[in-house]
Amino acid sequence: MENFLTMSEMALKIENSRQALAYCDYIATIIQNNLKYEDQKDRSMLTSVGKIQYDLNEYGSLASTKKTMVVEDINGKQYKITVEEV
């Protein structure tokens, strides 16, 4: 119930400040899913597509809407993909 109240308060703050929603989660998920799908379909050049990581502060609360994931290719080279509201 406490989480629901916190979410409700956050929603009211957003509504009151007339901010538009950010779609970082949605965009990051599309990127992650398509990397997995396209790599399996074509050449399998990637060994892993990591989980989407949230930008958290030291207390574990959301610091921003930024999302990141790490992708590794067949040579062991890693890439960090970031989706961040501008």
C-alpha positions in Angstrom: 0.0 0.0 0.0 2.9 2.3 0.8 4.3 1.9 -2.7 0.9 2.7 -4.2 0.8 5.9 -2.2 4.3 6.9 -3.2 3.4 6.2 -6.9 0.2 8.2 -6.5 2.1 11.2 -5.1 4.7 11.0 -7.9 1.9 10.9 -10.5 0.2 14.0 -8.9 3.5 15.8 -8.9 4.1 15.1 -12.6 0.5 16.1 -13.4 0.8 19.3 -11.4 4.0 20.3 -13.1 2.7 19.4 -16.5 5.7 17.3 -17.5 5.5 14.9 -20.3 6.2 11.3 -19.6 9.6 9.9 -20.7 9.7 6.6 -22.6 13.2 5.5 -21.7 12.0 2.1 -20.5 10.1 1.5 -23.6 12.9 2.5 -25.9 15.5 0.5 -24.0 13.3 -2.6 -24.1 12.8 -2.2 -27.9 16.6 -1.9 -28.4 17.3 -4.9 -26.1 14.6 -7.2 -27.8 15.7 -6.2 -31.3 19.4 -6.8 -30.6 18.6 -10.3 -29.4 16.2 -11.1 -32.2 18.3 -9.6 -35.1 21.5 -11.2 -33.8 20.0 -14.7 -33.6 18.3 -14.3 -37.0 21.4 -13.1 -38.9 24.9 -13.9 -37.7 25.1 -14.4 -33.9 27.9 -11.8 -33.5 26.9 -11.1 -29.9 27.5 -13.3 -26.9 25.3 -11.4 -24.5 22.8 -8.6 -24.3 22.6 -7.6 -20.7 19.7 -6.6 -18.5 18.4 -3.1 -18.5 19.9 -1.2 -15.6 18.2 1.7 -13.8 19.9 4.9 -12.8 19.6 4.6 -9.0 20.8 6.9 -6.3 22.7 5.7 -3.2 19.4 4.9 -1.4 18.1 2.7 -4.3 15.5 5.2 -5.5 15.3 6.3 -9.1 17.8 9.1 -9.8 16.7 9.7 -13.4 14.9 8.0 -16.3 18.2 6.9 -17.8 18.6 3.2 -18.7 21.7 1.4 -19.7 22.6 -2.1 -20.8 25.9 -3.8 -21.6 26.3 -5.9 -24.8 29.2 -8.2 -25.5 30.4 -9.3 -29.0 32.0 -12.6 -30.0 35.5 -11.1 -29.4 34.7 -10.3 -25.8 34.5 -6.5 -26.4 31.8 -4.9 -24.4 29.6 -1.9 -25.4 27.5 0.2 -23.1 24.2 1.3 -24.6 22.5 4.3 -22.9 19.0 5.6 -23.4 18.7 9.0 -21.7 16.1 11.8 -21.8 17.6 14.9 -23.4 
